Amino acid sequence: MSSITPAAVRHALLARDEIAIVDLRDEHSFAQAHPLFAAQLPPDRIAIEAALRFPRRDVPITLYDDGEGLVAAAQDTFRALGFADVRALEGGLAGWRDAGYELFADVNSYSKAFGELVEHRRRTPSLSADEVHALIEDNADIAILDARRFDEYATMSVPTGTSVPGAELVLSAPAIAPDPDTLIIVNCAGRTRSIIGTQSLVNAGLPNRVAALRNGTIGWTLAGKALDTGQQRRAPEVDRDAAEQARVRARQVSYRAGVKRIDSASLAALSGDSARTLYRFDVRQPEAYAAQHIPGFRNAPGGQLVQETDHFAPVRGARIVLADDLGARADMTASWLAQMGWEVYVLDGGFDGATERGAGPGFAPRGPEGRYKRPYEGTDNAAQAMQAYLDWEYGLVDQLARDGTHGFFVI
């Protein structure tokens, strides 16, 4: 069995070489401790997920467990699927720890750490649950925008809130709050998507005052406030003029972040580069994607792509191309991915040529076996678990500094 040292893996991350670090344990074990850029993939899901998550068959893949004996069989499975460069991490998780390298908890850890870094550096404005509740009680001129997936919003939501998934915010917020005197409040379940959503609107230069609901529905619940269930409010359709204004705002932000723009010919050139991994994502909502999408692009709604980058794009150092028929969603998503250290491009056009319909490439959802219970999901979480989760998030900026491999910057 070929192997690679923790030091060599860390060097690849620092050099921004392509590498995928794969944790073979179940999600609950993964959530207890893992390297910052590790992606979780249990052995029984390799044949189902590998082709989409690792598009290039000769990408360097590093496998590890924590003494469970999962690596040898997983290496055989990857090789049977045609993956040529699959190695074991020397010493497994313990080897990483013994080398003095940082271990992170929870899931989607580096996206969440990045969100904390954004708030730390930009002082992203926020309001407490008590302050927002008082504004609702006073019938103040506010608009509460929920940046999570619609199904999460429908499960539980802050009273009066409207579902506006993250990448849709710059496009839809002006339609929901056309009066610049309206205070816009962005929330999610915890912190990351509300921080990124709020800072997106600030970065895009909306005239409204914008603030995050501090600590999201977790903070709301810990403050003793009641959540709504089963709500169905969605953002209205935007007209052509509003879409163009959002496109201009978002493009200015992506330019500041160093995002590159390409046409279909340049996309073909990138696709033909067999030495580099290329991810192609359509960042619109699933309904829009199913109605029409560019062949070869997988659906990854922008807010979730920023939140769950380790799931959608586990090859650190790969290239990413984003598509969006209106532009603003791709540009805002790309601006965040660029700040997270990705080489990211936005495709200009593409929807006027051959397109496809339907759900597109994907894999069957995972079952409940070994799943990590998120402290911010559902309505039955213990207060102690929710507070512990918040305390963990508060410490992520310091962990990033100790780890030293992230390569993040904040515009």
N, C-alpha and C positions, 0 to 999 in steps of 0.2 A: 504494500500500500504506500503510494507516494505521499509525502507530507510537506508542510510548510511551517516555518516558525512564526510565532506571534510577531516578532520584530519585522519579518518580511511582509506580513499582512499590513502592519502599521505603516511601513515604508510605502507600500502601494497606495494606501489612502492618502498619505501626505503628498506623494508624487502625482496624485490624481490619475493613476493608472486604472484601467478597468479591473474590477474585482467584485465577486459576489461572495459574501460571508453568510453561510447558511446554517442556522440552528435547527437541528433535527428533532428536538424535543417537542412535547406538546406545548400548546400556547400558554398554559398556566405556568409551566416550568420556565419557559422562555421569558415570561413577564416578571419573574423573580430576579433575573440577572442575565445580561447579555452585553456584548460589545455594542457601541453606539450604532454602527451601520449594519448590524446583523439583520437578516430577514429570516422569519420562521417558516419552515416547510417540513412537516412530518413525513416520514418515509412513505406512508401509504398515499400521499398526495403528489409525489414526485412525478409519476407518469401522467397525472391529470394536469398539473400546473406548469411543469418545467418549460414546455415549448413557448408559452406566452410570457413567462416571467424572465426567461433567459433566451432571447431570440437568436443569439449567436452560439453555435455549437462548440466553438473553441474558446469561449470566454473563460478566464480563470475562475474556478469555483472552489471555495474553501469550506469544508464540512466540519462540524464539531458537535459533540454532545457533552454530557457531564458524567461520563463513566457508564452510560447505559448500554454501550456496545452497539450503537446504531450506525456507525460511520461506514464500516466495511460493506454492509449490504447496500446502503444508500449509494456508495461510490459505484458499486456494480450496476445499480439501476440507472444512474446517470450515464454511465459508459454504454450500457445497452441501448440507451436512447440516442447515442451518437455524440455525447459530450466528451471532448478529448482531454481537457485539462482540469481534472477533479482531484483535489488533494485534501488530506486530513490536516487539521490544525494540531500541531504538536502539543500534546498535553491536554487537548480539549479546552473546556471552559476554565478548568483549574490552571492550565498552562498560561492562558491569557491573564488570569488574576496573579499568578506567581511572577509574571513578567513585570508586574507593577502597573498594568494598564487598567483604565477605568471600566467599571461595569454599570450598566443602566437598567432600571426597572421599567415595568409596564410595557405597553405596546405603542407602536408609532412614536418611539421615544425621541428620535432626532427631529421629527417635525414639531413635536411639543417643545423640545428644548429650543428650537429656532424661534417659536412663538414667544417664549419667555425672553429670549435675547432681544427680539423686536421691541417688546414692551419696555425692557430695561434701557435700551438705547434711545428709543423715540419717546419714552414717557407717554405711551398710548393712553388717552384719557379714559376713565372708567367711573361708574357710579355704583354705589352699594345697592344691595337688594332693598334696604329700607328707603333709600333715596328714590329708587325707581317706583317702589310701591306707593310712596307718598305722591309722586307725580301722577300715577294712575288714579289714585283716590281723588286727586284734585282736578281730574279731567284736563290736565295740562296739555299743551300742544306738543305731543310727542308721537313718534312712530317707532314701534318695537319690531325689529327685523331679526328673524331667527335664521342663523346661517348654517344650520345643520341640514342633513338630508330630510326630505319631506316626511318619510316614515318616522324618523325620530321626533320631528315636530308634532306629528299627529298623536304620538304616544303620550307626550307631555309637553306643555308649552307654557310660557309666561303669559298671563292674561293680556289680551288685546294684541298679542303678537301675530305677525304675518310671516309665512314661510318664504324666505328668499335665500336659497342655498348659496354658499360663499361666492362663487365666481359670478353669480347673477347680480350681486349687490350694486356694483358701479352702473350696471345697465338699468336696474329696476328702482333703486332708491329714489331718484328724482321723480319718478312717476308716483311713488307712494307718498313722498314728502315734497311736493312742488314748491311749497312756501319755504324760503330760506330761513325763516324764523322757527320752523319746526325742528325740535331736537330729535335726532335719530339715535336710537339705542340698539346696539347689535348684541345678540346673545347666542350662546351655544350651550352645551351641557356642562362644560367646565370652563376652560380658559382659551385654548389655542385658536379655535375658529372665530371666537368673538374678538380676540386681539387682532388676528389677521384681517378679519372683516372690517373692523373699525379703522385699522390703519390703512386698508385699501381705500376707503372713502376719503380719509384725510390725504393720502398720497395723491389721489385723483383730483383733489381740489374742490370737492363739493362745497357750496357756500354754507351749508347747514353746520351747526355744531353737532359733533358726533361723539358718542361715548360707548364703551362696552359695558354690558352688565357684568360687574366684577364677579368672577367665579361662576357665572352662568346659572343653570338650574340647580347646580349643587349649592351655590351660595344662597340662592332663593329658598331652597328647602331648609338649609341650616339656619336661615333667619326666621324660620317658622311660617313662611308664606305658602299659600296653596297654589298648585299648578293646575292648569286646565288640561283636559284630555279630549282626544277626538276632534280637535280643531282642523278646519280645512281651508283656512284663508291662504290664498296665494297671491303673488304679485300680478298686476295686470299686464297684458301685452303692451310692449312699447312701440311707438310709431317710428317711422323712418328717421325723422329729425332727432328724436331722443336717442335712437340707436347710434346715429352719427356723432352726436355730442359725446356719448359714452365712449365711442371708438377713439375719438380724438384725445379725450382725457386719459384713457388707458394706454394709448400708444406713447404718450409723453412719459408715463411712468415706466413702461417697459424699456424705453430708450435710456432713461436714467439708470436702469438696472443692467444695461449692457446686453439686452436681448437682441438676437440677430433675426433678420427677416429673409425669407427665401421664397422663390416661386416654384412651380412644379418641376421645372428642369433641374433646379438645384436640389430639390427633394430626391429626384431620381439619382442624382450623383451621390448624395449621402446614402441612399438605399443600396447603391452598388458598392459601397466601401465595405468589403468583407472583413476588414481588420478592426472595425468598430461596431459596437452594439448600438442599434437605433431603436428607440421607442417612439411610436406614433400614437398620439392620443387626441381624440375628439372630446373637448372639455364641456360640451353642452349637456343638458339634462337628458336622461335616457329616452324620453318621449321624442325629443327633437332628433336625437341620434337615430332612433329606429325609423323615423320618417324618411331620412335621407342622410347618408354619410359617405365619405370618401373611402374607396376600397383600401384596405390595409390599416385603417385607423381603428383603434379600440376605444370604446367609450370609457372615460374617466372624468366625471364631472369635476370641474376645476377646484372647488373647495375641498373635495375629498382627495383629490390628487395631491394637494399640498399637505393635507392632514395625514394621508396614508402613503406617502411616497415610497416607503420601504416595501410595501405590498405591491404597488403597481410597477415600480422600477427598482428591483433589488440589486441591479448591477451598478455599483457606484463607479462614476467616471464615464458612464455611457452618454450618448447624445439623446436629446428629447426634441421632438417636433410636435407642436400643438396646432390644432385646426378648430375653427369656429366661423360659422357663416356671417356673424355680425362683427367679429373682431375683438370686442371689448373683453369678453371672457377669456380668450386666449392670451391677450396681452397682459391682463392682470395676473393670471395664473403664471405665465412665463416670468413676470417680474419677480414673483416670490421664488420660483424654482432657481432662477439665476442667482438670487441672493443666498440660496441654500447650496450654492457651489456647482450647479449643473450647467453644462453646455446646452443651452436651450434655444430653439428657433420657433418662430411663428410663421405658418404657411399663409402667404397672401393668395387669396382665391382658392381654387381647387374644387369648389362646389358647382361650378358651371360646366364641368366635364362629366365623365361617367361616374355615377354614384350608385350606391346600394341601399337597400331597405332591410329592416329587421334588427334584431338584437346584436348581431355581429359576433366576433370571436369572444369566447369567454369559457369559464369552466364551472362545473356544478358547485354549488355552495357547500361549504364544510358543515359537518354535523356538530352536535354539541360536545362530542368527546374531547376531553382535554382542553376545553375552551376556558380562557381567562375571563372571569366575571368582572366587567368594567364597573368601577364605582359610580360612573356617571350615566349608566344605561338604566332604563326602566324606572319604576316608581317604588321599588322595594329595597333600596340600598340603606345599609346601616349608617347612621350619622358618623360613627367613628371611622368607617371606611372612607366616607366622602371627605372628611377632614384630613385624614392621612394622605389621601390622593392630592389634595391641594397643597399640603405641606411638602410633598415630594416635588410637585411642579415648581414651587418657589425656589427649590434648591438646584434646579437644572442649569441655571446660568453658571454657577460655581462649578458644577460637574463638567460643563463644556470646557471651561478654562483648564481644569485638571487634565482632561482627556487630550485636548490639543490637536485633534485630527479633523475638525469639522469643516474648516474653510468657509464658514458663513461670513457674510457682510450684510450691513443694513443701510439702505439708502435713506 
